[in-house]
Amino acid sequence: MQENIDYRILNLGYVNATPLVDEPNAHYIDIKRENFFVQIKKVLSYINEYNPDVLHAFDNPSLFFARTAALFNKKIVIYTKCGGPNGRRLKFIPDSDAHILFSRENFDFFSKYGKKTIPKYFIPNRTAKVETDTFRVNQLREEYDLKNKFILLRISRFNPYYDLSFRQSLNLLIKYLENNDKSVLLFIGKIQDYEYYENLKKLCKDLPVIFITDVNYTHEASQLIDITNVLIGTGRGVMEASSLDKTIFCPVKDSDLPIVLNVNTLEKLFLYNFSERVKINKKFIEKENSKIMIDNIVAHTFPFYEEYFSIKNATTKYLEIYNTSSKKRFRIINYLLHLLLFFK
């Protein structure tokens, strides 16, 4: 949106986020619980110097900083919840002047439990169309002898947290091998847990699975998606693959197999922002998957990208929110509860 807005990114916390290190409009302030009252002055100083029209926060802690700053400068505060569970044990929703939700699950929750006078917008996470790195794709194809192979791809860090998607990817490969013996599964990602990584490799020892951890391929791995016939993805990965019209399977909770993304499954998967928390009836999974896997048919997904995931189609909506949002009545109890949640 930089063609439409003048922006700055204020990055707060324990570490300077890697994607922002080389971002010229980003500024990092090291904030820990023990130095909060010293560093908050720097936050306020930075905001006052830049003097923005809107403070836009993307998680609960940063929203607390934005709300605190707004106590002094009366700026518009907008909060985006970037998917994930609602936290039903505590039905507390911090105030802002507008709420933006990535998932239908979050939108419904905020609509039910949030302050009614705060506008709420359902705007799914958006991505730009993936630009394929043709050189690295060809390099990958040559290095691992992938010519004439039917390729399945899962891009993910090697960590037990993602075990469901890894295991369902393996089961999907086994299903594809029943009809196409040239099927091969690529796992591309950084190793975060070496013990888990080694155990997963043992699990795959008798299957055509290739583990790729070289930084040449793990860096901006989305640029390699075009090598695959089928992608097993979650969240942003689904949206990136749809920009290339790939056949996509999404992990499903309490299931052996992921489910194909198509017009019949979109709403169910969209509800949880394509996360591993979605639950779908096993017979329904078998029914939808069989249409695709038997003859290796392509399940076209680019129409979903154009309608729901393209960042270009969301720009107008964001500008409208920035330009029309107004200050809502300050609720001291809500702010104090947010403060307690922040320090907890």
N, C-alpha and C positions, 0 to 999 in steps of 0.2 A: 504493500500500500504506500510505499515511499513516494510514489508519483503524486499522491493525493494529500499526504500529511507530512509534517515535520515531526520526527519522533526521536526519543531517546530511550534507551533500555537501562534501567537501574537494577543491577543484579546484586542481591543481598544474600548473605549466608556464610557458610563455613569455607566454601571453595569458589573460585571463579569458574563458572561453567565453561567447559571446553568449547562448545560451539560459539561462545561469545568473546573468546579471548582476542580474536582478530577483527571483531566487529567494531568499526570506528565510532559508532554511535552508542556503544555500550560502556557503562561505568560500573566498577565493582567496589562494594563496601563490605569489608569483613565484619560480620556481625555474629556474635555468640550471645548466649543468655547472660554470661557474666559481664559483657561489655555493652549491653544493650543501651543503657542510659547515657553512655558516652557517645556511641555511634549513631544513635537516633538524631543527634544534633547534625551530624554529617548528612543524613538522609534529608532532613528538613532544609539544610543549607543548599544541597544540590537541587532539590525541587524548586526552592524559591529563586535560585539563580536562573534555572531554565524557564520557569514560570509557564508550565503547560496549561492547556485548557482542561485536559482530562488526565486522571490517574487511572491506569488500567492494570489491575492485578490478576494473576493467573494461578494463585493458590491461596489457601487460608492465611498463612503467615504474611505473605506480601500484601494481602488485603488489609491485615491489621496495621501494617506500616502506612498504607495509603489512607486508611481511615484516620489514623493518628495525625498524619500530615494535614488532612483536610480539616481537622479541628482548628488549625491555625490559618490556613489559606483559603478555606471554603471551596476547594476544587471539586469538580464532578468526579465521583469514584465509580468505576465500572469493574465488575468482577466476572471473570470467566472460570467456570469449573470445567476442567479439561477431562471429563469422563471419570470413570472409577466408581466404586461403591458409594452409596449415599451416607452410610453410617447410621443405620436405623436405631441403634441404641440411644443415640443422642440426637433428637430431632431439632437441633439448633442450627439455624442458618444466619450467618452474619449479614448485617445490612450492607447495602451499597445503593447507588442511585440507579443501577440497572444490573440485571443478572443475565449472563449469556451461558447457555448450556450446550455441551457437545453431544449429549446422548438424550434420547427420549426418556430413559429411566430417570436421569437427573432432572429433566424439565418437569416431569410429572411430580416428582418429590418436592421440588422448589415451589411449584404451583400450589401444592397442598399445604406445606408447612411454612413457607416463606411469607414475609409481609406482603399483603395483597396489593398495596399501592406501589410496590417496586415492579417496574416493567420486566418481563422475562422473555427472552428470545431463544428459540431453539435454532442454533446455527452449528451444524456438525463440523468437526475438525476439517480443515481444508488444506489441500496441497497444490503445488504447481505440477504441471505435467512433467513426468520424469524425463530427464535428458539422458539418453543411453550413451555410455562410454563404449563405443564400438571397438576401440583398440583393446580395452581390457576384456570385453566379452569374447573377442576372437582369441585373445591370449589364454583365457580360461578354457575355452573350447579345445585349444591345441594342447595345453599342458595336461589336461585330464582326459584327453581322448574322448570327447563328447560328441563327435560327429556321428550323425545318424542315430543318436540316442533320443529317447523320450524322457525329458528332464522334469523332475519335480524339485522344487526349491523351497527351503525354509531359511529365512534370514533371522537370526536370533543370537543373543549372547548365550554362552553355555553356562547355565545356572539352573539349579533345581527348581527355581521359581517357574521356569518355562517347561517343566517336565511334561506336562499334559500335551503341549503342542508338539514336542519332539516325538513322544510315543504315538500320537495320532498320525503324525507324518509317516512314521515307519509302517503303521498299519495300512495307511493309504497306499504306500509303495507296494506292499504285499498284494493288495487288491488289484493294482494296475498290472503287476507282474503276471497275474492270471490270464490276462488278455494280450499283454505286450511284453515279451521277454527282453526288450531293449530299454525297459524303464530303468532309470537311475535317480537316486535322491541326493541332492546337494544340501549340506548344512554349511552355511557361511556365517561366521560370527567370532567375536572375541571370547577368549576363555576367561571366565570370572571365577569358576570353581573347578580346579584341576581334577579333584576326586570325582566329581560328577561327570566331567568330560571323559575321563578314562572309563568309567562304568558304562557310559552311553556307547562308547566305541566297542566295548565288549558285547553289548547287546546287539550291535549291528554287524558283528564279524562275519556272518554268513549271508549278508544282504549287500546288494550293489549300492552302498552308501559312501559318499565321499565327504570327508570333513575338511573344510577350508578355513584356516585361521590366519593365513598370511595377511599382513596389514595392507598389502597391495590390493587385496580383494575385500577385506572387511571395511576399509575406509570408503564411506559413501557407497555402500553395497547396493543401495537401491538403483544405482546406475547400471547394475548387472542384471536386473530383473528380466530384461528382454531375451536373455539366454534360455529362459525356461518355457515349458509348455503349460505347467501347472504350478501355482504358487500357493503355499500354505501360509496364511497370514492372519495377523490381528491388527486392530487399530489403524494407525497411519499406513502400515504396510499394505493393507487391503486397498486403501485409497490410491496409493502410488501404483500398485499393480493394475488397478482398474483404468488408470490413465493410459496404459499400454494395451488395454483390452484383453488381459490375460484371464484364463480360467483360474478361479480362486476357490480354495477350500478354507473354511474357518473352523477352528477348534470348538468343541462343544463339551460342556461339563457333563460328567457321568456317561460318557460315550467312548467307544473304542475308536470311532472314526470321526474325522471332521466332516462338515457338510458343505456342499457346493453353494456358492453364492449365485442366486438367480432371482427371478421375479417372485418366486414362491417362498424364498427364504429371506429375502432382503429385510422385511419388516422385523422378523424375529431377531436377526443378527444386529440390526440397526438399534434395537431397543437398548442394548448394552454396549453400543459403540464398537462392535466387533471384538469384544473381549472374550476371554476364556470362561466367563461366568454365564454365558447363555446356555439355557437348557432346552433341548428339543427332543421330542419323542423319537425313539430309535427306529420305528417303522417308517416314520416320515423321512428320517435321514437316509435309510436304505432306498426308499422310493425315489428321492431326488437324486441321489448319487448314481443310481443304476442308469439313469437316463444319459449320464455323461461318460461314465467309465467304460461301459461295454464296448463302444466303438471309438473311444478317445475323442469324443465330440468336443468342440470348443464352446464354452459357456461365455458368451460375450458380456463384458462388464463395462465397456466404455460409456454406454448410455447412463449408467449409474454415476460415473465420474462427472459427466457433463451436468447432470441434474443436481447432484448432492455434494460432490467433493471438490469441484474446481474452485480454487481461491478467487479466480476472476469473477465468478458469479456471486461471491459473498461481499466483495468490496463495497458495492452500493449500500448494502445493509449495514455494514460497519460504519460507514460514513454517516448514514442516517442516525444511528444510535449516538455517535459522537456529537452530532450537531443538534439533536433534539432532547437529549437527556437533561433533566433538571434536578436540583438539590431536593432531597427528601428530608422529612423531619428527623432530626437526630434523636435516637433512643438510647439514653444513658445505660439502661440495664443491658440492652443488647451489646453495647460496646464493652461493658465491664465483663460480661460473660465471654466475649471474644478475647479480651485481655487474659482472662484466666486460662482459656483454652490454649492461647499462644504460649504462655509460660509453662504450662503443663507439658 
